[in-house]
Amino acid sequence: MTSSDQVTSGRRREDRAGTLAARPTMSESAAPLSYDPELERLEIELLLEGIYRHYGFDFRSYAYASIRRRLWRRIEAEGLQTISALQERLLHEPATMERVLLDLSINVTAMFRDPSFYLAFRQKVVPLLRTYPFIRIWHAGCSTGEEVYSMAILLEEEGLYERARIYATDINEVVVHRARTGIFPLDRMQEYTENYIKAGGTRSFSEYYVAKYDGALFSPSLQRNVVFSQHNLVTDRSFAEFNVILCRNVLIYFDRTLQSRVHGLFYESLVHLGILCLGSKETLRLSEYETSYEELSGANRIYRKIR
Ligand SMILES: C[S@@+](CC[C@H](N)C(=O)[O-])C[C@H]1O[C@@H](n2cnc3c(N)ncnc32)[C@H](O)[C@@H]1O
């Protein structure tokens, strides 16, 4: 399935929101210099509503400032002037929606990203996982899969991979497809090797890949126990009970209400004493689930569900 098909297949046809005409002067950073903030917000809300009702992707509760910045960048890249013009184009052209989806879903990632997290995972979580006969892990918002392969390597080295099943999901089918290929940019292997060593890796990182197809092709054995699929944290439900959920660098893009909803989803999806791992800028503090977890490593955002 092509990414255009993916965008088209998610269509819902109830709505055709109208367009508004306003022509701001653009600054160099693509932000409008003269745009009525209320009109801007209205147009952005209409655009997000249009995306949701026409394509089924719900960005309505994503952090406004980030959405606004990315939309203006896309407007400039498309050679357009207004948010409404972008709305019109993306509603009529799935290929434009595909580009907007890539802009809005922000897929930046790395192998062994934040190495101290993986080190803490080895030290604090692995001993707990050893007590389970079978381990179910969910990477929610896995992007192109770098963190999934990192976890597979870690579990392999700790002798736990055979008893693990990893579910790796993302809203964006394009990145999920890339994750399945197991091919990553060759020019990032130096950085990943350094991360791997800092993360407590016990072998030579180059054992895990071969240079192929202009990239680094990771060993297919790392995918043996991995299931990649599309899943939307905003609109889809849980699909299993997990011992570990990793959702790193995803919730920062959501507003408080949506963060709370997703925390509810994770809480329901974790077994008693299950582990929740968040990104370095994300926290359970001040969330309604704060008291349901204890910190295993606060600095590395590793929590355990205790009630
Ligand atoms: C910045 S990346 C983080 C990737 C990886 N977790 C990491 O920490 O390196 C954020 C990912 O969240 C995904 N995402 C955004 N909204 C989502 C949603 N509603 N449901 C599932 N994934 C979502 C994006 O497509 C993107 O791949």
The ligand as a MOL file (V3000), in Angstrom:
LIG
                    3D

  0  0  0     0  0            999 V3000
M  V30 BEGIN CTAB
M  V30 COUNTS 27 29 0 0 0
M  V30 BEGIN ATOM
M  V30 1 C 9.4030 12.4240 17.9020 0
M  V30 2 S 8.8500 10.8430 17.4090 0 CHG=1
M  V30 3 C 9.4070 9.8460 18.7440 0
M  V30 4 C 9.9290 8.5180 18.2640 0
M  V30 5 C 10.5140 7.6190 19.3400 0
M  V30 6 N 9.5040 7.2570 20.3150 0
M  V30 7 C 11.6960 8.2720 20.0290 0
M  V30 8 O 11.5840 8.6520 21.2020 0
M  V30 9 O 12.7340 8.4140 19.3980 0 CHG=-1
M  V30 10 C 7.0860 10.9890 17.7330 0
M  V30 11 C 6.2870 9.8870 17.0380 0
M  V30 12 O 4.9600 9.9060 17.5750 0
M  V30 13 C 4.0810 9.5750 16.5300 0
M  V30 14 N 2.7370 10.0300 16.8650 0
M  V30 15 C 2.2620 11.3070 16.8820 0
M  V30 16 N 0.9570 11.3100 17.1810 0
M  V30 17 C 0.6070 10.0010 17.3700 0
M  V30 18 C -0.6210 9.3600 17.6800 0
M  V30 19 N -1.7370 10.0450 17.8700 0
M  V30 20 N -0.6210 8.0150 17.7970 0
M  V30 21 C 0.5110 7.2890 17.6000 0
M  V30 22 N 1.6950 7.8460 17.2900 0
M  V30 23 C 1.7450 9.1860 17.1720 0
M  V30 24 C 4.6810 10.3040 15.3280 0
M  V30 25 O 4.2250 9.7730 14.0980 0
M  V30 26 C 6.1610 10.1130 15.5390 0
M  V30 27 O 6.6470 8.9980 14.8350 0
M  V30 END ATOM
M  V30 BEGIN BOND
M  V30 1 1 1 2
M  V30 2 1 2 3
M  V30 3 1 2 10
M  V30 4 1 3 4
M  V30 5 1 4 5
M  V30 6 1 5 6
M  V30 7 1 5 7
M  V30 8 2 7 8
M  V30 9 1 7 9
M  V30 10 1 10 11
M  V30 11 1 11 12
M  V30 12 1 11 26
M  V30 13 1 12 13
M  V30 14 1 13 14
M  V30 15 1 13 24
M  V30 16 1 14 15
M  V30 17 1 14 23
M  V30 18 2 15 16
M  V30 19 1 16 17
M  V30 20 1 17 18
M  V30 21 2 17 23
M  V30 22 1 18 19
M  V30 23 2 18 20
M  V30 24 1 20 21
M  V30 25 2 21 22
M  V30 26 1 22 23
M  V30 27 1 24 25
M  V30 28 1 24 26
M  V30 29 1 26 27
M  V30 END BOND
M  V30 END CTAB
M  END
